[in-house]
């Protein structure tokens, strides 16, 4: 499985780390209101609309979101 292999390589080269699923990441936001576009691949948070040249290998590796306290 690619995710387990990537996690293993990450830990062997950088020390510690662990892949988290979408639900686990969403839980960090708690009751905060997610701002559009929500929890998405980091490349989709580029406000100027430009894209990174080579995203094919890393596009789904990291996701992020922004939320605000109500």
C-alpha positions as CSV (number, residue, x, y, z in Angstrom):
1,X,0.0,0.0,0.0
2,X,1.5,3.4,-1.0
3,X,0.5,5.2,2.2
4,X,2.2,2.7,4.4
5,X,5.3,2.7,2.3
6,X,5.4,6.4,2.2
7,X,5.0,6.6,6.0
8,X,7.8,4.0,6.5
9,X,10.2,6.0,4.3
10,X,9.3,9.2,6.0
11,X,10.0,7.7,9.4
12,X,13.3,6.1,8.3
13,X,14.6,9.3,6.8
14,X,13.1,12.1,9.0
15,X,12.5,10.4,12.3
16,X,8.8,10.3,13.2
17,X,5.5,11.0,11.6
18,X,2.3,9.4,10.7
19,X,-0.3,9.8,8.0
20,X,-3.8,10.8,9.2
21,X,-7.1,10.2,7.6
22,X,-9.5,13.0,6.6
23,X,-11.8,12.4,9.6
24,X,-8.9,12.5,12.0
25,X,-7.7,15.8,10.5
26,X,-11.2,17.3,10.5
27,X,-11.5,16.5,14.2
28,X,-8.7,19.0,14.9
29,X,-11.0,21.8,13.7
30,X,-13.6,21.0,16.3
31,X,-16.5,23.5,16.4
32,X,-14.7,26.0,14.3
33,X,-16.3,27.1,11.0
34,X,-14.4,25.8,7.9
35,X,-13.6,28.5,5.3
36,X,-14.0,27.6,1.6
37,X,-12.7,25.5,0.0
38,X,-12.6,23.5,3.2
39,X,-10.2,20.6,3.8
40,X,-8.4,20.2,0.5
41,X,-5.0,19.4,-1.0
42,X,-2.7,22.4,-0.1
43,X,-2.3,23.4,-3.8
44,X,-6.0,24.4,-3.8
45,X,-5.3,27.1,-1.2
46,X,-3.4,29.3,-3.6
47,X,-5.3,32.6,-3.6
48,X,-3.7,33.8,-6.8
49,X,-4.9,30.8,-8.8
50,X,-1.4,29.7,-9.8
51,X,-0.5,26.1,-9.6
52,X,2.7,24.4,-8.6
53,X,4.4,23.0,-11.7
54,X,4.8,19.4,-10.5
55,X,2.0,18.4,-8.3
56,X,1.3,14.9,-9.5
57,X,3.4,13.1,-6.8
58,X,2.5,15.4,-3.9
59,X,-1.0,16.7,-4.7
60,X,-2.8,14.3,-2.3
61,X,0.1,13.9,0.2
62,X,-0.8,17.0,2.3
63,X,-4.2,18.5,2.9
64,X,-5.0,21.6,4.9
65,X,-7.8,23.9,5.9
66,X,-8.6,27.2,7.5
67,X,-11.3,27.7,10.0
68,X,-12.5,30.6,12.2
69,X,-14.0,30.7,15.7
70,X,-17.7,31.5,15.6
